Amino acid sequence: MRILYFSRDYTPHDYRFLSSLAETDHQIWYLRLERKTPQREDRAIPEKIIIKNWKNFKEEFSYKNILSYVRELQKIIKDINPDIIHAGPVQSCAFIASLTGFRPLVTMSWGSDMLVDSQKNSFMKWVTKFSLNRSSLLLGDCNAVLEKAQEFGFQSSNFVQFPWGIDLNQFTPSNTESMRERRGWEKNFIILSLRSWEPIYGVDVLVNAFSLAAKEQPDLRLFLLGNGSQASIIRTLIEKAGISEKVFFGGQVSQKDLPNYYQSSDLYISASHSDGSSVSLMEALGCGLPSLVSDISGNKEWIIPEENGWLFKDSNILDLKEKILQIYDRRYDLQKIKLNARSQAEQKANWNENFKKLLFSYKLARKKVKG
């Protein structure tokens, strides 16, 4: 098949999709909607992938330019004559593709586009419904995405659940303590956070809870990776709490170094207010790292409390603080949790197995159009 993969930017997720697609017999074109800085993925686009650029490349997507995007995409479609367009997120790339009238269109939800963006205002609701109505198939990583799509009248028969996944050979349990040793934290209990510092991911909630917990238990430490628009807020919270020496700001971490952080930590925490099937949670599970995450629907599809991790009340700083201290108190008795976490990843988060669902969806979308 001739497949046009149309994505908003170039991220580690895009690399994962493109590198796997490059290993198939299909011919793949990659169209990138915008170029944000800093770029989140430092690995080169796979050689077999044919890069297709906009005539007038835009740094950031804007609805004001929607007609220009549509006209340019129509020219690209005419040029390469694809059998499939794979486009997402819903309100940007899939919307532009849907406006061209091309079919079969496989729309891929990136989680927050359906769970958050679709509800922002009446315009976004209209854009979401328009895109879904003109999609041959919708790919979503969890039940929550399907449920939200159904609120827009989308038929479940046109939905394929595709929970993405991870490389289980890369994200695997290990006894490495390299990151601990670099900080001199070999004997400390280390919490790992690597979500972007944006309001939706609740990093401020985590920092506030950690500050309270660290005052009661001086042994606690925090690997705080990432960056984002809340950087000044996050750093101010830490300085005012007087815990700067207990926090390591790791910044943006390469895919090569990322497993070492999971393997050198004692507990992974995500305070996200919205998520589908979180890839970072899958990576933590793959590394056998106990996880404490907000009790949102996407996380509940992965975490069974006291079996392979724990849940805390979304946005509740005190509940998160208490859960951190409870887990610390039983830090020498977490082997069952670790084993179950890895088992869950092996059963549900194997990228090599899950990727087959993507290829299946392409065939299914073509079949539906031929009807």
N, C-alpha and C positions, 0 to 999 in steps of 0.2 A: 504493500500500500504506500501511497504518497501522503505523508502526514505533516500538517502544519501545526507545530507546537507553539502556542501563543501565550506568553506569560507577561506579567507586569514588570518584573525586574529579573536580575540574575542572582539567585540565592542558593544556599546549600541544597534546598529542596529541588530547585530547577536542575542543578548539577546531577542530583540523584536520578531524576527522571530522564534527562538527556543521555547520561552515560549508559543507562540500561537500554534505552531505545536504540542507541548507537550499536548495540550488540545484536540487534535483531536484523532480519532481512529487509525491513522496511526502509524507505527513503524518508529522511527526516529534515524538515526545515525548522529553524528556530527564529521566531519573531519576538523581539523584546520591546515592550511598550515605552518604558522610561529608563533612565539611568540615574539612580540616586547615589549620593555619596555620604559616607564611605560605602563602597561595595561590600556586601556581606559574604561573597564567595570569592576566594582567591585562586581556585583551581581553574585551569583553562577549559573552555568549552570543548568537548570531545571532537576529535578530528573528523569523524564521519558525519557530524552534524553540519548542515548547510545553513550559514547565518544569513538571515534576510533582514536588512535594516529599513527603517522608514526613510522615505526621501528626505523629509525634514525631521530629523530625530529630535524628540522633545525630552527635556530633563525630567519633567513631572507631568503626569496625566491631568488634563483639565477638560471638563465637560464643555467648556466654551469652544474647544477645537474638535468637537465630536464629528462634524461633517468632514473635516479634513482627514481624520483617522479613518472614517468609513470609506472615503474615496481612495485613499492609499491602500487600504486592505483589499478593496475590490480589484485594484490593479495587480496586487500581489497574487490574489486568487487566480486571476486570469493568466498570470505569468507561469505559475507552477502547477495549476490545475490539480489541487489536492483531492484525495479521496475522503479525507477526514480533517476537520479542524478541531484541535484539542485546545480549549481556551478557558482561562480563569485568571483572576477572580471573577465572580459573577457580575459585579457592577462596573467593571472596567473592560477587560479583554473579551469576556463572553458577551457583554452588551454590544461592543463594537462589532463583533462577529455576527451577532444576531441581527443587527441592523443591515448587514449586507444581504441577508436572506439566504446565505449559504446553508446547505444541509448535505450530509449529516454533521451536526455540531455537537461535539461532546463537551459539555460544560463541566469544569472541575471546580468545586467549592474548596476554598482554602480555610474553611472553618469560620473565622470571624466575619467573612463576607456575608454569610447567611445568618449566623447567630447574633451579630451585632449590627453590621452596616445596613442590613436589610430593614432595620427598625428605626433608623435615625430620623427620618422624616417622610412626608408623603411622596416626595420626589424619588427617594431611594427605594421606597416600596414599589413605586411604579416601574422603575428601572429593573428591579429584581424580578417582578412579575413578567415584564416584557421579555427579559432574557430567558427565563425558565420556560415560558410559553413557546419559544422558538428553538429550544434545545431538544435535540433528538434523545439525549441521555444526560443524566446528571450523575457525576461522581461525587461521593461524600465520604468522609472518613469515620463517621459515627452516626448513631441513630438520631442524635439531636439535630443533625443537618437535615435528615429526611423529614423529621417532624416539623421543622420550620418550613421546609419546602412545601409540605402538604398544606400548610396554612395559606399558601399562595395558590392552592389548587393543583399542585403538581402530583402526578400519578406515581404511586410507589412502584408500578411495573416498569417505569422508565428510570429507576434509580439503581445504581450499583454501589454497594458499600465497599470502599477501598481504603483501608486504614493505613495506607502508605507503608511504613516499616523502616527497619534499620539493618545495617550490616552486623549480623550477630557474631561475626569473627572479629570485627573491629571493636564493638562494644560488648565486652565480655568480662567476667570476673577476673581479677588479678590481685596479687599481693603487693603491687607497686605502691610506694609511698613517696614517690619523687617530689610531688608538689608539697607534701607535708614537710619533707626534709628541707626544701628550699626556704621555707618560712620558719623553720625551727619549731614546728607544731606537731612533732611526732607523738606526743603524749596527750594532745588535746582532742576534743570532740568537734569535728569539723562539719559544718553545714554548707551545702553547695546551692547557689542560686545562679542561674544563667539566662533568665528571661530578660527581654529588652526593658529598659527603664521607661516604659510608657504606661499611662494610667490603666489600661486594660489588664496589664499583667500584675498589678498589685505589689510591686517591689517595695513600695513605701509601707505597705501593711507588714511585709516580712521584716523590714528593717526595724520598724517600731516594736514588733513582737520579739525580735532577737535582742534588741536593746534591753527590754524588760527581763528577758530570760537570762541574759549575760550578767545582769546585776545580781541575780540570785545564784547563778552558777558560773563562776569566773573561768571555768575550764572550757567554755564554749568559744568557738571561732567561726568565722564566716568567709568563705570564698565567694565574693560578689563579682561575678563576671558581667560583661555586657556594658551597654551605655544607652543613652536615649534622651528624650526631651525633658525628663524629670531629673537630670543629673544634678543640678544645683540643689533641688529639694532633697534628694537622697543623701548627698554629701553633707548638707546642713544638718539633717536629722542625726547622722552619725557623729558629727563634731559636737553638737549640743548634748548628745547622750554621753559623751566622753569615752567612746568605745573604739576610737580610730585604730588603736593598736591591736584590736581583736578582729579587724576586717581587712581583707586583702582585695584591692581593686584590680581585677585581672584584665579588664578591658575586653576587646573582641578577641576571641581565642580561635586559632586555626583548627580545622578538622583533625589535623595530625595530633595536636596536643589535647584535644577535648577529652578522649577516653581517660587520659591520665588524671584529669580533675575528678571525674566520676570515681575512678578507682582509688583515689587518695582521700576521698571524703567518707563520712559516716552516715550522712543523711541528706537526701535531696528534698528541697522544698520549692513548690510553686504555689504562689498566692493568686494566680490568674483568676480574673472575674469571668472570663469566657474562654473556652477552648473546645476544639474538636478532640481528635485523638492526638494528643501532644507528642511530637517527635522527641522532645527532650525527656519527657516522662518515659517513653519507650527506651531511650538510651540508658536512662537510670536503671530501669528494670533489667535491661540486657546485661548491665554490669553488676547485677545483683545488689544494687544499692537501695537500702530502705528508703521509701518515699512518703512524704507527708504533703498532701495537696488539698486545695480547696474543694468543697463538696459540690462542685458544679456537675452538670449532667455528663459532659465529656469525660471527666476524670472518673466518675462512678462506673463507667463502662470498662475501666482498667483496674481500679483499686478496690479490693475487698478488705475492709478494715480488719486488722489483726491477722490477716492471711498473707497478704503480700505488700502491705503498707498501711497508711492511715489517712483519714480525711479530717479536715477541720472546717468550721463554719465560715463560709465565704465572707471576707472583709472583717471578721471578728478577731481583732488583735489579741485579746485576752485568751480566747480559745486556742489560738495558734501558739501563744506563749506557753500555756499549760501543756499542750501536746508536746512541744519541744522538750520541756523539762521531764515529762513522763517517759518519753523515749530515751532521754539521756540516762534516767535512773535505771533503765533496763538495757543499757548499752552492751552488756556482756551476754545478753540472751536474745540475740537477733538472728541467729543462724537460720532458723526456720523461715523467717521473713525473707532473708536473702535468697534462699533456695527457691522459694515460691515466686519471688520476683523474677528470677531468671527463667523459671519454667513458664511463667505467663508470657514473657517476651518470646520464648521459643515457639509457643503455641499461636500467638496472635500478631507478633511484630516482625516476622521474618520477611524482609523485603523481597528476597528472591521468590518466595511463594506468593506474596501479595501482588507483586508486579504482574503476575499472570492474569489477575483480574482486570488490569488496565488493558491488556491486549484483547481479552475477552470482550471488554466494553466496546472497543473499536469495531469488532466484528458484529456485535449486537446492534450497534448504532447503524451500520450500513444495511443490516438486514431489515431494521425497522423502516428505513427510508425506502428501500426497494419494495417493502411491504407485501 
